[in-house]
Amino acid sequence: MKISITSYDKTHSVDTQSDDLPLDQVVDQFRGLLVSAGYHPQNVDEYFNTDGNWEISPGDYQDLKQHSRAMETLDNEHA
């Protein structure tokens, strides 16, 4: 799995040996990239909701999944 952030013409990325990481490891990698890109670690932590309340209703979650699948389909068509 590769995750990249490009900001101010500088790319920060992490490339793992496995594509099938548990979500907590993906989030840790992303948080590290944000810090690498210049965000303060405390600010990064503040933006990750740690109380488990994402304020997303089940309907919103389904909408997000459908949007994600639609974007993936578009990406595959233009690849």
MODELLER restraints for C-alpha pairs under 7 A, 6 or more apart:
rsr = mdl.restraints
at = mdl.atoms
rsr.add(forms.Gaussian(group=physical.xy_distance, feature=features.Distance(at['CA:1:A'], at['CA:15:A']), mean=5.65, stdev=0.5))
rsr.add(forms.Gaussian(group=physical.xy_distance, feature=features.Distance(at['CA:1:A'], at['CA:16:A']), mean=5.23, stdev=0.5))
rsr.add(forms.Gaussian(group=physical.xy_distance, feature=features.Distance(at['CA:1:A'], at['CA:18:A']), mean=6.17, stdev=0.5))
rsr.add(forms.Gaussian(group=physical.xy_distance, feature=features.Distance(at['CA:1:A'], at['CA:19:A']), mean=4.43, stdev=0.5))
rsr.add(forms.Gaussian(group=physical.xy_distance, feature=features.Distance(at['CA:2:A'], at['CA:13:A']), mean=6.93, stdev=0.5))
rsr.add(forms.Gaussian(group=physical.xy_distance, feature=features.Distance(at['CA:2:A'], at['CA:14:A']), mean=5.64, stdev=0.5))
rsr.add(forms.Gaussian(group=physical.xy_distance, feature=features.Distance(at['CA:2:A'], at['CA:15:A']), mean=4.27, stdev=0.5))
rsr.add(forms.Gaussian(group=physical.xy_distance, feature=features.Distance(at['CA:2:A'], at['CA:16:A']), mean=6.37, stdev=0.5))
rsr.add(forms.Gaussian(group=physical.xy_distance, feature=features.Distance(at['CA:3:A'], at['CA:13:A']), mean=5.48, stdev=0.5))
rsr.add(forms.Gaussian(group=physical.xy_distance, feature=features.Distance(at['CA:3:A'], at['CA:14:A']), mean=5.47, stdev=0.5))
rsr.add(forms.Gaussian(group=physical.xy_distance, feature=features.Distance(at['CA:3:A'], at['CA:15:A']), mean=6.60, stdev=0.5))
rsr.add(forms.Gaussian(group=physical.xy_distance, feature=features.Distance(at['CA:4:A'], at['CA:11:A']), mean=6.62, stdev=0.5))
rsr.add(forms.Gaussian(group=physical.xy_distance, feature=features.Distance(at['CA:4:A'], at['CA:12:A']), mean=5.59, stdev=0.5))
rsr.add(forms.Gaussian(group=physical.xy_distance, feature=features.Distance(at['CA:4:A'], at['CA:13:A']), mean=4.10, stdev=0.5))
rsr.add(forms.Gaussian(group=physical.xy_distance, feature=features.Distance(at['CA:4:A'], at['CA:14:A']), mean=6.57, stdev=0.5))
rsr.add(forms.Gaussian(group=physical.xy_distance, feature=features.Distance(at['CA:5:A'], at['CA:11:A']), mean=5.62, stdev=0.5))
rsr.add(forms.Gaussian(group=physical.xy_distance, feature=features.Distance(at['CA:5:A'], at['CA:12:A']), mean=5.24, stdev=0.5))
rsr.add(forms.Gaussian(group=physical.xy_distance, feature=features.Distance(at['CA:5:A'], at['CA:13:A']), mean=6.28, stdev=0.5))
rsr.add(forms.Gaussian(group=physical.xy_distance, feature=features.Distance(at['CA:6:A'], at['CA:12:A']), mean=6.25, stdev=0.5))
rsr.add(forms.Gaussian(group=physical.xy_distance, feature=features.Distance(at['CA:12:A'], at['CA:33:A']), mean=6.31, stdev=0.5))
rsr.add(forms.Gaussian(group=physical.xy_distance, feature=features.Distance(at['CA:12:A'], at['CA:36:A']), mean=6.74, stdev=0.5))
rsr.add(forms.Gaussian(group=physical.xy_distance, feature=features.Distance(at['CA:12:A'], at['CA:37:A']), mean=6.42, stdev=0.5))
rsr.add(forms.Gaussian(group=physical.xy_distance, feature=features.Distance(at['CA:13:A'], at['CA:33:A']), mean=6.65, stdev=0.5))
rsr.add(forms.Gaussian(group=physical.xy_distance, feature=features.Distance(at['CA:31:A'], at['CA:44:A']), mean=6.67, stdev=0.5))
rsr.add(forms.Gaussian(group=physical.xy_distance, feature=features.Distance(at['CA:35:A'], at['CA:41:A']), mean=5.76, stdev=0.5))
